[in-house]
Structure formats: structure tokens, C-alpha cells
Amino acid sequence: MDRIWAGWRSAYLSGELNLQDKPLGCVLCTIAGASSETADQDSLAASELLIVHRGASSTVALNLYPYTSGHLLVIPHRHVSELDALVESERSEMFELANAATIALSKSHRAQGFNIGMNLGGAAGAAIKDHIHMHVVPRFVGDANFMTTTADARVLPEALTETLEKVRGAWKSTGCS
């Protein structure tokens, strides 16, 4: 059985690194706030924040610490920690954006499968516990190899900026505007 494990996240999980203590506050609010209020998708701010698409109530962005190339996050604009705190339209849009993400990643990266899910709370492995978000992780045959299991290293075949451009380009074909 292949397993995805991101060793570099252990500082988040152990509490050694608390993203909420950073000057920017909640990093997901920074991304969602910039995307919904101040940043055009093609702007420098959107590129720096790795934003792929913004919807009415959620934003899709690349994960800064991806498990695999193309690992996306679907982030609601509102800062809530529980799934039931989102209204139906917000939950619905999150899943529509996750669906569009699979379409875009199938085209941009030829993904052979996907892991889609949420880690709700610290006990479930959430690195950012106070702002719910969904992971869309493209999977590829052989993506869990010896580098991951024995060398504690992750091989990403392209820079995040290249991934961003590929996914943004493919997003246009999803029909999700």
C-alpha cells in the first residue's frame, strides 16, 4: 500500500510552528482575503499566493507544501473551523471547485487518480485547525517511491510557479468560472 506522508509538516503538527502566530494571521484568510477583495487572478499578489481560481465563496490555490505536484487547496473565504459552520452554498461550491480541480489536474498533469478530503481538527492531522479547507491531491502510479520512504525527501518535478501556470491554463477548460 502506498502512503502519502509529508514529514516537513511535523513542525505544524507538534505545535513547534503555529501559523496563527505569524504577522499575517491565518494564512488561509490571507489567501482567501486577497483573492476575494484585492487580487485579480492574474495579479502579482495572486501569483505570490499561488491562487488558481476564485469563486463566490471559496478560492482554489496551490499548497505551498505539496504532497505531489499539483496539490490544490479549496479554501472558503469565511474563517470557520467546522464543516457545519458553512452554509449549504459554501459547501456546494467547495465540492464544485474540487470537481473542477480534478478536471484541470487531469489535463495539466495527467493525474491518474485523486485523494480529496479534509482534516478536521488537530487529531485528524489538520495543520491549520481553525480554517477549514479541502485538499485535492493528484496521484500518479509510483508517486510513493524510495525517496519518500527511505530518504525522507519529496521529489517535485517542477517549480510551484510552473505548476501554477499549467493548472491555471487547464482551469479554463473546466467550465467553472
N, C-alpha and C positions, 0 to 999 in steps of 0.2 A: 504494500500500500504506500503510495506517495503521500507525503505530508508537506504542507507549507508551514514553515516556521520562520519568523523574522526575528533573529537574535538581537538585532540592533534595537528592537522595541523593548528590551528588558529594562532599560532605564525608565521608560514610561510606566511599565507595569509595577516595578518595585517602588515607585514613588520618588526615585532619585531625581527625575526630571518631571517637573509639573508645568505643563504648557499654560495653565491658567495663571501662573505667576509671571509670565512674560509681559513686557510692557504693552504688547498689543492686546492682552486679554485672551479671550477664546480665539484660537487660530481659525476655527471654522466660522465663527462670526466675522472675522476679518475677511475671509474669502467670500462668504455669502453677502456681507455688507457691501463690499467693493463691487461685487457682481450685480447687486440689485439696485444700488444707488449711484455709484460714481464711475464704474468702469465699463466702457464699451468692450465687447468681446475681443476686439482686435487691438485694444489699447495696450500700452506698456504694462499698466497695473494688472490687467487680466492675464498677460503673459507671465509676469512675475509670480502671480498667484496660481498659475497653471490651470486657468479656467478654460474649459472646453465649451460649455454651453450654460446659459442661464435661462431658467423658466420663470413662471409667475411666482412660484413659492419655493423653488429649490434650484440649486446650482450643481453642475457636474464639473469636477476638477480632477486632475491627476493627483494621485497620492505622492507626496514628497518622498515617502519611504516605501516604494512599491515592493510587493511580493514578487511580481512578474512585470515585464514591460506592458504598459497599457493599463495598469491597475488604477481604476477610477473610484472616486467617491461621489455619492449623491448626497448633497447636504441641504437640509431645509434651511430657509432663511431665518426662521424663528429659532431661538435658543431654547430648546426643550430637551429633557433627558429621557422621557418616556414615550413609547410609541402611541399610547392612548392620549397623550397631550396634543398630538397633531390632529387637525380636523380632517374629515374624510377627503376633501380636495387636495390637501397636502400629501396625505398617504398615497392617494391615487397618482398624483404627479410624480412622486418618488418612484413608483413602480413603472410608470410610463417612461421615465428617464432611464431607469435601469434597462428596460427593454431596448430603448434607442441605443444605449451604450453597447449592448451585445451586438446590435446590428453594425454599429460603427466599428467596433473592435474586430468583428468578423471580417470586415472589409479592409481595415487599416493594418491589421496584424495577423490575419488569417487564423484567428483563435480557433482551437479545436474543441473547446469546452469552456465553461464558466463556473466559478463559485460566486454566488451572490448571497449576501447576508449582512446581518447587523450583530454587533457585540453590545448588548445592553447591560451596562454596569461593569464595574471592575472585576467582579467574579467571573464574568463571561469573557474577559480579556480586552475590554474597551480601554484604549489608551487615552481617549478623550471621553470621559464618562458623562459630562454634563451637556453635551450637544450631540443628539442622535444623528447618525449618518449611516449610509448603506455602502458596502464595498461591492464593486463589480470587478472580479479578478479573472482576466483571461487565462486559460490553461492551455498547455501545449504538451504533446507527448514528449516525455523526457525532461520536463522543466524542473524536476527534483532530482538532481544528479549528485555526483560525489563532491562537487564544490560546496554545495549546500550542506551535505550531511557530514563531511569529514573536515573541510577547511573552514567551516563557519563563515562562508563567503557567498555572496549573491552575484551572479553574473548577469548584468543587464546589457543587451547588445546595442543599445543606443542611448544617447543623452535624453534627458527628460524634455528638452526643447524640441528634439526631433520627434519624439513620441507625441508631444502636444500638437505639432503641425500635422502629423499623419491623422490623428484622431479628429482634429477639427475639420480637416478636409473630408474625411469619411462621414462625419456627422451630418453634413449637408444632404447625404443620400438617405438619411433615416426617416425623413418626413416629419421630424419633431422640430418645431420652430419655437 
